[in-house]
Amino acid sequence: MKEYNISKINHKRILGRNVYKNGDESLTLFWGGSALEVNIKAREIWVCISTTYINLEQWLAVEVNGAPLSRFMLNKEKTWYCLARNLNPEKENLISIIKDTQPLNEDSTHSLIIHAVGLDEPGVFCPIKPRAHTMEFIGDSLTAGEGLAGGADEMDWICLWMRASQTYAVRLAKKMNADWYTMGKSGWGLCWSWDDNRNCRMPPHYEKVCSVLPDEFSKSLGAHEEWDFNGGKGSDYVIIALGTNDESGMSFNGGVPTQERQDEIVTEVHNFLKLVRAHNPTAKIIWIWGLLELVLVPALIQKGVEEYKSQSSDKNVYTLELESIDELEKLPEEKGSRGHPGAKTHQAAADKLFDLIRRIK
């Protein structure tokens, strides 16, 4: 096997927020759904990875030519993993190495570092065909892939049941032939978390690489650096999926969803759209909800969107209600774990978003 530090691989694609520079020998993947892709002509491919965590382990997904191949838990120490063997060495194969686990500040340290890729001696890296679009996704557990592994009876909040590589976001990006950038954090919201914690909201972290991770090691890897938004160009499409946890947070511990709190959501929708637009000047922005049924928040999101559009004259902002798990998941095998949507609902969301994007192009 011949080893290649990341800097020695000329043909590669990095998906997700990162601080990788061409001279760096390793690559840190921060958010769930972030990935390293290489196009190879080789019989086999290996990857050397190390992680840090205490209780909440890291999982990796591997795809070959866009199709899922394997998913496995990673060791803490540097370890070489064989991703595929006995491939046709005359055929180009796109290998996607995807972080399946979201960044978990609930652990005192949480990192995943790719140190090197290995091919058999005659193996070579081939140019990667550029994709047509770039897409960014900002959301909560639905964007992080919680519930996309395991059966409907599994209710423990553990990394085993998180599968960011199979979300509506990744599915849509593939349908769009797009590079993707994801920010998904379970339980977090626009204004507060599911349990009404105002420290757990996504907008304050939007301009950083992955500042939801507060530990010093994550900071040393660049988690708190400014994100460059594709060199300042931004994305072609930005999908915002925040609001589900805001609704539950308003009523946590028997609280009453007061008018003041509802107004706060409207204001924060407006403010966040201004921030997103500042960094994505030409993007179509779509705010979505509905995978889990909501009562109050959809109208508040729509009001905030309309206020923003009216005051800014920005015509490239849209809203979309998606079909819920209650509408789509009738059979036990269709349901996700932890009361979250399964693959059927995520696929339906990707399809409905795709149809909307085709109409607004």
C-alpha angles and dihedrals in degrees: 000000000000116000124218124191111220092255090058093058106090095180110058140119123216117202121195138030111314143142097229116153125192094253095052115113094205138038127218118209110204112171127050109263094031112130152177115226127192130177111217145179100205143114093236142009131204133184131204113217138168128190139188124214140127107211106343105073128203124248129200130204124204126202131184115207090344096308121114113252108167147344125203146161118258129230121236096233123065106285135176113226125191107226100181138356138192094025118163102267092204092059126076112237124191108218117198118197105194131186105230096186125079121230105275117203085177085083120065091237130015123174141143118197126184107208104176147345123227130205131180111268099268092041120117139189114240131203115276118229109240117243122238101238146019122228133188125200125195119185152106135267090324090060091040092057099243110170097020092112126053133028130291093265094060108102104158115117098234136134091248090078097046117096113168093172092070103049129122086256097061091039091053093046090054092050089050094047086236139146110239138215117190136193110183125159124174115238096007125122147180096271104005142348131268088272095045098260109153091198089068103071127120106220096074088058098047097098095048130076096241110329092159083088105077101179121113095240091056089049090052089054091055102261092139097045121113113271111234098213095227094315092314095304094102124204130305091232131022119194117195117196103175127130107068094094092041089063094051091042092058090061100035114138091007095304120161119237094237123198089248092059093045090052089051091059091051091051094047092050088055093046095047092050089054090052094047092048092050090062098035105045098173102030128124102232118206124186112202138186140157110084084112114032117256132189111191108015102066093065090046092052091049091049092050092048093050092048090051093048092047094051097040101035086226106156097180098079121099141174129217132186113211130207113268132230088252090060098043112027107073101145126063092237090056094058126095125225126265092028090292129129120279130218094283093059093044090051092049089051092051091049094049092048090048091053091050093049091051089055097048100041 
